[in-house]
């Protein structure tokens, strides 16, 4: 959730893969400050730890990680 949100603004998620390559995904922020950004993984996805960093208005608003086994 984003504080002081502006409808139509974007949250940028940077996903850092286990091999240290990355991809960026955009999510539109709603007026309530919520956003959804789907991340698709399949059988060919790399095994290991992924890190997700969220930014809004160029400021980091959170980070998380997860493992694919």
N, C-alpha and C positions, 0 to 999 in steps of 0.2 A: 504494500500500500504506500502511496505517495502523499506526503503532507503538502499543503498549499498547491494542489493540483490545478492544472489548466486543461479543460476539455480539448482533446485533439492533440495534445502534446505527446511526445514519445518517451518511453523508457527504453534504453538500449541495454540488452543483455549480451555480455561477451562470454562465450563458452570456451574455456581452455581445455583442450583434449589431453589425454595421457601422453601424447607425443609432443606436447607443447605447441601444436598448431591451434588456431582459434577461429571462431566464426562469430559474427555479430548478428543479433536478431532484434527487431523492433517490436514494441508493443504499444498500442494506443492507450493512453490513460483516460479513464472515465471521469465524470464530474465528481464522483465519490472518492477518487484517488486510487481506484483499483485498476489492475491490468492483468492480462493473460497473454503469455507467450508460449505456444506449444513447442516442445522439443521432441523431435522424432528420433528414436534409436531403433536399430534393427539388428539382425544377426551378424551383419558385417561391421557393426560399430566396434571401435577399439575397446579392449578390456583395460581396466585401470581406473584411476581417479580423474574425474572431471571437476573443474571449478567454474562456478558461475558468478560473475560480477555484474551488478545492476547499477546503472547510472541514469540520473534524471537531471536535466539542465547542467550537464557536464560534471555533476558531483556524484560521488559514489554513495549509493543509498543502502547497499547491502551486498553480502557475498555468502555463498554456500558451496558445498561440494557434495559429490555423491560418487559411488563406485559402481562400475559395471563389471560383472564377473562372468 
